[in-house]
Amino acid sequence: MKNVLKLAVMAFALFCVSLSVNAQVGNVMVGGEPMLPAKNIIENAVNSKAHTTLVAAVKAAGLVETLQGKGPFTVFAPVNDAFENLPAGTVETLLKPENKKSLTGVLTYHVVSGKYDFNALVALIKKGKTSLATVNGAKLTFKMNGLHNIQVVDESGVAANISTYDVYQSNGVIHAIDAVLLPKM
């Protein structure tokens, strides 16, 4: 009986160590694929089946090299459904070469310089700092919506919920969101 108890305790300890190691590795699944912390934002995003529209837009805007850069960046990445919820023709219009400047403005509105994971965003909100400047120069506002839900609000008042937090990258962090945020144009 003592041996069985020892084996059970050892098995439980190994299970706990395994959970701890997996949590530290940080391999979050997004779009059915693991997001590896050793890869950069683009290297991971291209593998996410939930972000194919975003990746196509980043390529069309010529932002691949930027988001492969040193950073750190925090990206609020709309999922495909978020783009589908825009008015009909919006995505197609933005992807046209003549609209590259507008597309770039929309995409860089989803990027903040620095690395803001869930805990960092909550700390800012609790200190009363509820907005951050985006790479395009406009601001995003953040608010708590429950104990473990942060909403990101654009300049027009459209709120996006963060559906997947803390997808760590070699050059920052990604949070998947359920709406496309639009700067005032």
N, CA, C and O of each residue as an XYZ file, in Angstrom:
740
protein
N       0.825     -1.192      0.000
C       0.000      0.000      0.000
C       0.867      1.253      0.000
O       0.554      2.226     -0.685
N       1.973      1.232      0.777
C       2.869      2.392      0.808
C       3.452      2.661     -0.570
O       3.583      3.815     -0.980
N       3.803      1.591     -1.290
C       4.369      1.756     -2.633
C       3.358      2.362     -3.599
O       3.707      3.202     -4.429
N       2.129      1.940     -3.490
C       1.084      2.487     -4.356
C       0.884      3.974     -4.053
O       0.734      4.789     -4.964
N       0.882      4.313     -2.766
C       0.734      5.707     -2.376
C       1.907      6.540     -2.881
O       1.715      7.651     -3.376
N       3.124      6.005     -2.759
C       4.303      6.708     -3.259
C       4.213      6.914     -4.770
O       4.525      7.992     -5.277
N       3.787      5.878     -5.480
C       3.641      5.988     -6.934
C       2.587      7.032     -7.296
O       2.768      7.800     -8.240
N       1.498      7.058     -6.553
C       0.440      8.039     -6.822
C       0.953      9.456     -6.585
O       0.682     10.360     -7.375
N       1.691      9.645     -5.498
C       2.246     10.969     -5.191
C       3.243     11.371     -6.262
O       3.247     12.522     -6.698
N       4.096     10.435     -6.697
C       5.083     10.731     -7.743
C       4.378     11.070     -9.061
O       4.775     12.000     -9.762
N       3.338     10.313     -9.388
C       2.606     10.570    -10.628
C       1.957     11.953    -10.586
O       1.989     12.696    -11.567
N       1.365     12.288     -9.431
C       0.757     13.606     -9.291
C       1.804     14.706     -9.418
O       1.562     15.723    -10.068
N       2.959     14.507     -8.803
C       4.042     15.500     -8.877
C       4.502     15.675    -10.324
O       4.717     16.803    -10.769
N       4.654     14.576    -11.059
C       5.054     14.669    -12.465
C       3.993     15.392    -13.293
O       4.323     16.181    -14.178
N       2.722     15.121    -13.004
C       1.631     15.795    -13.690
C       1.703     17.305    -13.442
O       1.544     18.092    -14.375
N       1.942     17.712    -12.198
C       2.040     19.135    -11.858
C       3.236     19.781    -12.546
O       3.139     20.906    -13.036
N       4.357     19.077    -12.585
C       5.541     19.599    -13.269
C       5.240     19.761    -14.753
O       5.622     20.761    -15.361
N       4.560     18.786    -15.331
C       4.203     18.846    -16.745
C       3.303     20.046    -17.032
O       3.517     20.755    -18.015
N       2.300     20.281    -16.184
C       1.425     21.435    -16.356
C       2.217     22.728    -16.259
O       2.014     23.653    -17.046
N       3.118     22.786    -15.294
C       3.929     23.981    -15.107
C       4.813     24.253    -16.317
O       4.909     25.394    -16.768
N       5.454     23.228    -16.843
C       6.323     23.394    -18.007
C       5.517     23.847    -19.208
O       5.938     24.758    -19.922
N       4.355     23.226    -19.450
C       3.523     23.627    -20.579
C       3.039     25.060    -20.439
O       2.960     25.778    -21.436
N       2.715     25.493    -19.231
C       2.277     26.867    -19.028
C       3.423     27.838    -19.301
O       3.212     28.910    -19.868
N       4.637     27.460    -18.897
C       5.781     28.336    -19.114
C       6.166     28.395    -20.578
O       6.620     29.435    -21.054
N       5.994     27.300    -21.300
C       6.330     27.287    -22.718
C       5.412     28.252    -23.462
O       5.844     28.921    -24.401
N       4.148     28.327    -23.048
C       3.241     29.305    -23.603
C       2.705     28.977    -24.983
O       2.378     29.890    -25.741
N       2.606     27.730    -25.324
C       2.089     27.349    -26.634
C       0.569     27.426    -26.638
O      -0.117     26.423    -26.441
N       0.059     28.616    -26.863
C      -1.376     28.829    -26.944
C      -1.829     28.395    -28.335
O      -1.128     28.620    -29.322
N      -2.993     27.777    -28.406
C      -3.559     27.379    -29.691
C      -4.455     28.514    -30.198
O      -5.344     28.984    -29.489
N      -4.206     28.939    -31.427
C      -5.030     29.964    -32.068
C      -5.302     29.504    -33.491
O      -4.381     29.159    -34.232
N      -6.564     29.504    -33.862
C      -6.925     29.052    -35.203
C      -6.515     27.615    -35.452
O      -6.203     27.238    -36.581
N      -6.516     26.807    -34.388
C      -6.196     25.388    -34.508
C      -4.712     25.068    -34.590
O      -4.338     23.915    -34.802
N      -3.871     26.066    -34.427
C      -2.424     25.857    -34.525
C      -1.723     26.420    -33.296
O      -2.170     27.414    -32.725
N      -0.619     25.783    -32.884
C       0.133     26.318    -31.741
C       0.868     27.601    -32.132
O       1.462     27.691    -33.207
N       0.817     28.574    -31.253
C       1.548     29.819    -31.442
C       2.814     29.713    -30.587
O       2.742     29.679    -29.359
N       3.938     29.662    -31.232
C       5.201     29.400    -30.557
C       5.897     30.690    -30.141
O       6.157     31.542    -30.990
N       6.205     30.855    -28.860
C       6.811     32.089    -28.367
C       8.165     32.421    -28.995
O       8.585     33.578    -28.961
N       8.846     31.447    -29.560
C      10.148     31.705    -30.186
C       9.997     32.318    -31.579
O      10.968     32.819    -32.145
N       8.775     32.281    -32.133
C       8.541     32.847    -33.468
C       8.004     34.259    -33.336
O       7.471     34.635    -32.292
N       8.148     35.052    -34.415
C       7.637     36.425    -34.370
C       6.157     36.463    -34.756
O       5.560     35.444    -35.103
N       5.594     37.643    -34.687
C       4.162     37.836    -34.914
C       3.725     37.276    -36.263
O       2.719     36.571    -36.336
N       4.446     37.570    -37.311
C       4.067     37.104    -38.647
C       4.240     35.596    -38.774
O       3.369     34.918    -39.320
N       5.350     35.067    -38.278
C       5.598     33.621    -38.382
C       4.484     32.821    -37.722
O       4.148     31.736    -38.195
N       3.906     33.333    -36.643
C       2.796     32.646    -35.993
C       1.462     32.941    -36.668
O       0.655     32.033    -36.870
N       1.228     34.188    -37.012
C      -0.076     34.579    -37.575
C      -0.400     33.835    -38.865
O      -1.556     33.484    -39.102
N       0.602     33.592    -39.699
C       0.332     32.907    -40.973
C      -0.178     31.489    -40.757
O      -0.765     30.909    -41.670
N       0.029     30.917    -39.581
C      -0.443     29.556    -39.297
C      -1.843     29.508    -38.707
O      -2.439     28.433    -38.631
N      -2.379     30.646    -38.287
C      -3.689     30.671    -37.649
C      -4.799     30.699    -38.693
O      -4.917     31.656    -39.458
N      -5.599     29.659    -38.720
C      -6.734     29.595    -39.646
C      -7.805     30.634    -39.287
O      -8.665     30.943    -40.112
N      -7.757     31.169    -38.072
C      -8.731     32.176    -37.641
C      -8.332     33.588    -38.044
O      -9.087     34.534    -37.819
N      -7.131     33.742    -38.650
C      -6.644     35.078    -38.984
C      -6.202     35.207    -40.444
O      -5.321     36.011    -40.747
N      -6.791     34.438    -41.338
C      -6.374     34.483    -42.744
C      -6.671     35.835    -43.393
O      -5.880     36.315    -44.205
N      -7.796     36.451    -43.047
C      -8.126     37.762    -43.610
C      -7.139     38.809    -43.113
O      -6.676     39.646    -43.889
N      -6.816     38.768    -41.834
C      -5.849     39.714    -41.272
C      -4.487     39.554    -41.938
O      -3.849     40.546    -42.291
N      -4.043     38.325    -42.109
C      -2.739     38.081    -42.741
C      -2.742     38.606    -44.180
O      -1.770     39.226    -44.611
N      -3.815     38.365    -44.918
C      -3.909     38.874    -46.295
C      -3.846     40.398    -46.312
O      -3.206     40.992    -47.179
N      -4.512     41.021    -45.352
C      -4.504     42.483    -45.277
C      -3.115     43.012    -44.919
O      -2.665     44.010    -45.483
N      -2.438     42.351    -43.987
C      -1.077     42.759    -43.603
C      -0.143     42.673    -44.808
O       0.691     43.554    -45.018
N      -0.286     41.616    -45.590
C       0.538     41.466    -46.798
C       0.213     42.562    -47.807
O       1.120     43.159    -48.387
N      -1.080     42.831    -48.022
C      -1.492     43.850    -48.993
C      -1.019     45.245    -48.588
O      -0.740     46.084    -49.446
N      -0.932     45.489    -47.287
C      -0.500     46.796    -46.799
C       1.027     46.928    -46.740
O       1.553     48.011    -46.487
N       1.726     45.824    -46.975
C       3.186     45.868    -46.925
C       3.736     45.973    -45.511
O       4.799     46.555    -45.300
N       3.015     45.410    -44.536
C       3.431     45.509    -43.138
C       4.140     44.263    -42.607
O       4.438     44.181    -41.415
N       4.411     43.291    -43.487
C       5.033     42.043    -43.031
C       6.380     42.324    -42.370
O       6.630     41.862    -41.257
N       7.248     43.075    -43.045
C       8.579     43.346    -42.484
C       8.490     44.083    -41.157
O       9.246     43.794    -40.230
N       7.576     45.026    -41.065
C       7.418     45.785    -39.829
C       7.075     44.859    -38.662
O       7.684     44.940    -37.595
N       6.087     43.970    -38.878
C       5.646     43.084    -37.799
C       6.591     41.905    -37.565
O       6.400     41.129    -36.629
N       7.601     41.775    -38.412
C       8.659     40.808    -38.155
C       9.821     41.481    -37.422
O      10.768     40.815    -37.002
N       9.743     42.804    -37.270
C      10.804     43.575    -36.642
C      10.938     43.288    -35.164
O      10.194     42.499    -34.581
N      11.909     43.956    -34.582
C      12.287     43.720    -33.191
C      11.152     43.977    -32.204
O      10.980     43.219    -31.250
N      10.377     45.038    -32.424
C       9.297     45.360    -31.489
C       9.839     45.901    -30.175
O      10.868     46.577    -30.167
N       9.179     45.621    -29.086
C       8.000     44.762    -28.970
C       6.720     45.471    -29.407
O       6.582     46.691    -29.316
N       5.802     44.649    -29.882
C       4.493     45.122    -30.315
C       3.407     44.360    -29.570
O       3.584     43.196    -29.210
N       2.293     45.022    -29.347
C       1.088     44.350    -28.894
C       0.090     44.486    -30.033
O      -0.234     45.595    -30.455
N      -0.392     43.357    -30.525
C      -1.328     43.354    -31.655
C      -2.683     42.866    -31.170
O      -2.793     41.808    -30.551
N      -3.710     43.652    -31.460
C      -5.087     43.261    -31.198
C      -5.610     42.745    -32.535
O      -6.015     43.523    -33.398
N      -5.597     41.424    -32.694
C      -5.792     40.775    -33.986
C      -7.237     40.321    -34.197
O      -7.684     39.364    -33.565
N      -7.970     41.004    -35.085
C      -9.343     40.579    -35.370
C      -9.363     39.207    -36.054
O      -8.552     38.924    -36.936
N     -10.301     38.372    -35.627
C     -10.482     37.062    -36.256
C     -11.266     37.247    -37.554
O     -11.848     38.307    -37.788
N     -11.281     36.220    -38.389
C     -11.967     36.295    -39.680
C     -13.414     36.745    -39.552
O     -13.878     37.565    -40.345
N     -14.144     36.215    -38.550
C     -15.550     36.600    -38.359
C     -15.702     38.103    -38.146
O     -16.705     38.690    -38.551
N     -14.716     38.724    -37.514
C     -14.782     40.169    -37.278
C     -14.785     40.928    -38.599
O     -15.522     41.900    -38.760
N     -13.965     40.486    -39.538
C     -13.936     41.132    -40.851
C     -15.240     40.888    -41.606
O     -15.719     41.763    -42.328
N     -15.813     39.687    -41.434
C     -17.070     39.360    -42.112
C     -18.236     40.194    -41.591
O     -19.241     40.354    -42.283
N     -18.110     40.724    -40.378
C     -19.176     41.541    -39.794
C     -19.118     43.001    -40.219
O     -20.008     43.777    -39.872
N     -18.092     43.388    -40.960
C     -18.027     44.751    -41.502
C     -19.067     44.888    -42.618
O     -19.506     43.886    -43.182
N     -19.458     46.108    -42.932
C     -20.419     46.284    -44.038
C     -19.897     45.620    -45.321
O     -18.692     45.586    -45.573
N     -20.816     45.105    -46.109
C     -20.469     44.410    -47.350
C     -19.553     45.269    -48.212
O     -19.807     46.457    -48.413
N     -18.496     44.663    -48.714
C     -17.570     45.329    -49.610
C     -16.427     46.078    -48.933
O     -15.499     46.522    -49.610
N     -16.477     46.227    -47.610
C     -15.441     46.991    -46.900
C     -14.066     46.361    -47.069
O     -13.106     47.047    -47.421
N     -13.968     45.068    -46.822
C     -12.665     44.395    -46.904
C     -12.147     44.449    -48.336
O     -10.982     44.772    -48.566
N     -13.001     44.136    -49.289
C     -12.588     44.140    -50.695
C     -12.089     45.527    -51.117
O     -11.096     45.647    -51.835
N     -12.790     46.566    -50.663
C     -12.396     47.941    -50.995
C     -11.038     48.277    -50.376
O     -10.174     48.847    -51.043
N     -10.852     47.927    -49.110
C      -9.585     48.218    -48.437
C      -8.405     47.479    -49.057
O      -7.280     47.978    -49.033
N      -8.653     46.287    -49.615
C      -7.567     45.487    -50.182
C      -7.129     45.952    -51.576
O      -6.137     45.454    -52.108
N      -7.857     46.896    -52.169
C      -7.472     47.411    -53.487
C      -6.183     48.228    -53.350
O      -6.020     48.967    -52.379
N      -5.268     48.100    -54.317
C      -3.983     48.821    -54.249
C      -4.130     50.326    -54.030
O      -3.317     50.929    -53.330
N      -5.148     50.931    -54.615
C      -5.320     52.375    -54.463
C      -5.740     52.778    -53.047
O      -5.712     53.961    -52.708
N      -6.128     51.804    -52.218
C      -6.547     52.082    -50.843
C      -5.523     51.615    -49.803
O      -5.844     51.453    -48.626
N      -4.291     51.403    -50.259
C      -3.243     50.887    -49.371
C      -3.038     51.785    -48.148
O      -2.837     51.280    -47.043
N      -3.085     53.102    -48.328
C      -2.885     54.028    -47.208
C      -3.979     53.852    -46.152
O      -3.688     53.823    -44.956
N      -5.218     53.737    -46.585
C      -6.331     53.526    -45.645
C      -6.201     52.184    -44.945
O      -6.410     52.083    -43.736
N      -5.856     51.154    -45.706
C      -5.678     49.817    -45.127
C      -4.572     49.836    -44.079
O      -4.721     49.266    -42.998
N      -3.474     50.487    -44.401
C      -2.362     50.592    -43.462
C      -2.812     51.304    -42.184
O      -2.438     50.901    -41.082
N      -3.609     52.354    -42.331
C      -4.129     53.078    -41.177
C      -4.994     52.209    -40.281
O      -4.891     52.272    -39.056
N      -5.851     51.394    -40.897
C      -6.719     50.497    -40.125
C      -5.879     49.448    -39.400
O      -6.084     49.197    -38.212
N      -4.940     48.841    -40.110
C      -4.136     47.782    -39.498
C      -3.227     48.298    -38.386
O      -3.114     47.666    -37.335
N      -2.575     49.446    -38.609
C      -1.681     49.977    -37.577
C      -2.466     50.520    -36.380
O      -1.889     50.774    -35.323
N      -3.773     50.697    -36.545
C      -4.639     51.074    -35.426
C      -4.813     49.901    -34.457
O      -5.242     50.099    -33.320
N      -4.490     48.709    -34.887
C      -4.588     47.514    -34.052
C      -3.264     47.151    -33.380
O      -3.152     46.099    -32.751
N      -2.264     48.025    -33.515
C      -0.928     47.726    -32.987
C      -0.482     48.834    -32.042
O      -0.582     50.021    -32.355
N       0.012     48.421    -30.878
C       0.546     49.346    -29.880
C       2.011     48.994    -29.674
O       2.363     47.817    -29.594
N       2.867     50.005    -29.588
C       4.275     49.748    -29.274
C       4.379     49.335    -27.811
O       3.753     49.935    -26.938
N       5.172     48.309    -27.558
C       5.326     47.784    -26.201
C       4.654     46.435    -26.079
O       3.944     45.986    -26.979
N       4.891     45.803    -24.949
C       4.351     44.463    -24.697
C       3.346     44.546    -23.550
O       3.722     44.645    -22.382
N       2.057     44.504    -23.906
C       0.973     44.618    -22.934
C       0.178     43.319    -22.884
O      -0.722     43.092    -23.694
N       0.525     42.471    -21.921
C      -0.262     41.250    -21.742
C      -1.468     41.582    -20.861
O      -1.671     42.737    -20.488
N      -2.257     40.574    -20.535
C      -3.477     40.789    -19.745
C      -3.160     41.532    -18.453
O      -3.817     42.522    -18.130
N      -2.160     41.062    -17.711
C      -1.836     41.676    -16.421
C      -1.406     43.128    -16.575
O      -1.766     43.966    -15.748
N      -0.650     43.436    -17.610
C      -0.207     44.822    -17.840
C      -1.395     45.715    -18.178
O      -1.474     46.849    -17.704
N      -2.319     45.214    -18.994
C      -3.511     46.007    -19.339
C      -4.380     46.241    -18.109
O      -4.869     47.351    -17.901
N      -4.575     45.213    -17.296
C      -5.375     45.367    -16.074
C      -4.717     46.372    -15.137
O      -5.404     47.202    -14.542
N      -3.396     46.308    -14.999
C      -2.684     47.250    -14.132
C      -2.881     48.688    -14.606
O      -3.078     49.588    -13.790
N      -2.829     48.908    -15.927
C      -3.065     50.252    -16.463
C      -4.475     50.733    -16.148
O      -4.674     51.869    -15.715
N      -5.445     49.860    -16.368
C      -6.852     50.211    -16.128
C      -7.047     50.559    -14.651
O      -7.705     51.549    -14.332
N      -6.482     49.756    -13.753
C      -6.638     49.999    -12.313
C      -5.972     51.303    -11.883
O      -6.402     51.929    -10.914
N      -4.925     51.713    -12.598
C      -4.250     52.983    -12.289
C      -4.977     54.174    -12.900
O      -4.600     55.322    -12.664
N      -6.018     53.904    -13.685
C      -6.778     54.982    -14.296
C      -6.329     55.348    -15.697
O      -6.915     56.229    -16.326
N      -5.290     54.677    -16.199
C      -4.854     54.933    -17.575
C      -5.625     53.969    -18.468
O      -5.331     52.774    -18.508
N      -6.593     54.488    -19.169
C      -7.473     53.608    -19.926
C      -7.245     53.664    -21.425
O      -7.972     53.013    -22.176
N      -6.248     54.429    -21.887
C      -6.016     54.453    -23.325
C      -4.529     54.367    -23.631
O      -3.678     54.748    -22.827
N      -4.248     53.855    -24.820
C      -2.883     53.757    -25.322
C      -2.862     54.259    -26.757
O      -3.818     54.080    -27.510
N      -1.754     54.888    -27.116
C      -1.576     55.346    -28.498
C      -1.210     54.153    -29.366
O      -0.408     53.306    -28.973
N      -1.799     54.096    -30.538
C      -1.494     53.027    -31.484
C      -0.347     53.468    -32.391
O       0.075     54.624    -32.357
N       0.141     52.550    -33.186
C       1.221     52.854    -34.116
C       0.796     53.916    -35.127
O       1.639     54.668    -35.616
N      -0.497     53.992    -35.451
C      -0.934     55.014    -36.410
C      -1.166     56.381    -35.751
O      -1.524     57.341    -36.433
N      -0.966     56.474    -34.439
C      -1.074     57.744    -33.737
C      -2.393     57.982    -33.035
O      -2.477     58.862    -32.178
N      -3.420     57.231    -33.369
C      -4.721     57.374    -32.710
C      -4.708     56.544    -31.417
O      -3.736     55.845    -31.127
N      -5.789     56.631    -30.655
C      -5.841     55.937    -29.364
C      -6.890     54.837    -29.346
O      -7.927     54.917    -30.004
N      -6.580     53.813    -28.571
C      -7.536     52.768    -28.222
C      -7.802     52.905    -26.726
O      -6.901     53.228    -25.952
N      -9.038     52.658    -26.330
C      -9.420     52.734    -24.924
C      -9.700     51.322    -24.427
O     -10.188     50.477    -25.177
N      -9.387     51.073    -23.162
C      -9.546     49.752    -22.571
C     -10.417     49.849    -21.335
O     -10.319     50.800    -20.559
N     -11.280     48.840    -21.160
C     -12.110     48.804    -19.957
C     -12.371     47.354    -19.573
O     -12.392     46.457    -20.416
N     -12.564     47.157    -18.298
C     -12.895     45.826    -17.804
C     -14.379     45.579    -18.062
O     -15.212     46.473    -17.911
N     -14.681     44.360    -18.450
C     -16.060     43.936    -18.653
C     -16.182     42.582    -17.964
O     -16.257     41.544    -18.620
N     -16.200     42.607    -16.652
C     -16.158     41.380    -15.864
C     -14.775     41.220    -15.253
O     -13.905     42.073    -15.428
N     -14.580     40.119    -14.534
C     -13.315     39.899    -13.832
C     -12.155     39.567    -14.750
O     -11.015     39.939    -14.473
N     -12.436     38.870    -15.840
C     -11.337     38.446    -16.720
C     -11.670     38.714    -18.186
O     -11.414     37.888    -19.062
N     -12.246     39.889    -18.428
C     -12.541     40.269    -19.804
C     -12.226     41.742    -19.985
O     -12.744     42.603    -19.274
N     -11.374     42.005    -20.942
C     -11.038     43.381    -21.279
C     -11.649     43.690    -22.632
O     -11.550     42.899    -23.569
N     -12.279     44.848    -22.722
C     -12.784     45.321    -23.996
C     -11.854     46.407    -24.517
O     -11.340     47.230    -23.760
N     -11.654     46.386    -25.831
C     -10.867     47.400    -26.519
C     -11.875     48.232    -27.312
O     -12.667     47.689    -28.082
N     -11.839     49.551    -27.118
C     -12.842     50.425    -27.716
C     -12.157     51.398    -28.676
O     -11.166     52.038    -28.324
N     -12.700     51.501    -29.901
C     -12.113     52.419    -30.882
C     -12.669     53.837    -30.688
O     -13.490     54.080    -29.804
N     -12.212     54.749    -31.520
C     -12.586     56.163    -31.374
C     -14.063     56.429    -31.638
O     -14.581     57.472    -31.241
N     -14.741     55.506    -32.298
C     -16.172     55.670    -32.579
C     -17.044     54.983    -31.534
O     -18.271     55.042    -31.611
N     -16.415     54.334    -30.560
C     -17.167     53.653    -29.512
C     -17.441     52.190    -29.773
O     -18.120     51.544    -28.974
N     -16.926     51.637    -30.885
C     -17.096     50.208    -31.159
C     -16.191     49.430    -30.204
O     -14.997     49.711    -30.100
N     -16.771     48.453    -29.512
C     -16.018     47.670    -28.530
C     -15.748     46.270    -29.065
O     -16.631     45.616    -29.620
N     -14.513     45.828    -28.886
C     -14.117     44.461    -29.231
C     -13.732     43.748    -27.944
O     -13.021     44.303    -27.106
N     -14.199     42.528    -27.793
C     -13.787     41.703    -26.664
C     -12.522     40.953    -27.033
O     -12.374     40.481    -28.160
N     -11.618     40.849    -26.084
C     -10.439     40.022    -26.305
C     -10.871     38.588    -26.044
O     -11.274     38.249    -24.931
N     -10.790     37.750    -27.061
C     -11.240     36.364    -26.933
C     -10.100     35.412    -26.575
O     -10.334     34.379    -25.948
N      -8.891     35.743    -26.959
C      -7.713     34.955    -26.589
C      -6.636     35.937    -26.153
O      -6.224     36.816    -26.910
N      -6.192     35.765    -24.913
C      -5.188     36.660    -24.333
C      -3.793     36.056    -24.408
O      -3.616     34.843    -24.525
N      -2.809     36.950    -24.336
C      -1.429     36.582    -24.032
C      -0.829     35.513    -24.935
O      -0.297     34.512    -24.455
N      -0.914     35.728    -26.231
C      -0.251     34.836    -27.185
C       1.133     35.458    -27.404
O       1.320     36.327    -28.256
N       2.093     34.982    -26.604
C       3.428     35.580    -26.600
C       4.210     35.226    -27.858
O       4.159     34.099    -28.352
N       4.930     36.217    -28.359
C       5.745     36.095    -29.567
C       7.168     36.526    -29.212
O       7.395     37.098    -28.146
N       8.107     36.260    -30.084
C       9.475     36.704    -29.823
C       9.580     38.223    -29.841
O      10.498     38.789    -29.249
N       8.644     38.888    -30.518
C       8.700     40.347    -30.619
C       7.434     41.026    -30.078
O       7.075     42.117    -30.521
N       6.768     40.384    -29.131
C       5.604     41.008    -28.524
C       4.557     40.022    -28.075
O       4.858     38.896    -27.678
N       3.314     40.470    -28.147
C       2.180     39.660    -27.704
C       0.980     39.966    -28.600
O       0.791     41.097    -29.047
N       0.182     38.939    -28.849
C      -1.048     39.094    -29.627
C      -2.235     38.772    -28.725
O      -2.182     37.862    -27.898
N      -3.306     39.543    -28.907
C      -4.601     39.251    -28.294
C      -5.591     39.150    -29.452
O      -5.708     40.088    -30.241
N      -6.297     38.043    -29.569
C      -7.328     37.912    -30.601
C      -8.562     38.667    -30.140
O      -8.959     38.580    -28.978
N      -9.176     39.424    -31.078
C     -10.380     40.192    -30.746
C     -11.510     39.845    -31.710
O     -11.279     39.325    -32.802
N     -12.740     40.145    -31.282
C     -13.917     39.738    -32.049
C     -14.529     40.835    -32.915
O     -15.634     40.666    -33.429
N     -13.829     41.957    -33.083
C     -14.335     43.039    -33.943
C     -13.150     43.772    -34.564
O     -12.047     43.785    -34.017
N     -13.404     44.373    -35.706
C     -12.398     45.218    -36.351
C     -12.575     46.621    -35.795
O     -13.681     47.163    -35.790
N     -11.486     47.201    -35.332
C     -11.502     48.556    -34.789
C     -11.133     49.537    -35.886
O     -10.209     49.291    -36.661
N     -11.845     50.635    -35.952
C     -11.591     51.589    -37.029
C     -11.253     52.970    -36.483
O     -11.985     53.517    -35.657
N     -10.144     53.528    -36.947
C      -9.818     54.893    -36.528
C     -10.733     55.861    -37.266
O     -11.331     55.505    -38.281
N     -10.841     57.073    -36.759
C     -11.599     58.098    -37.484
C     -10.798     58.450    -38.705
O      -9.598     58.707    -38.616
N     -11.452     58.463    -39.853
C     -10.738     58.740    -41.104
C     -11.153     60.059    -41.688
O     -10.652     60.452    -42.741
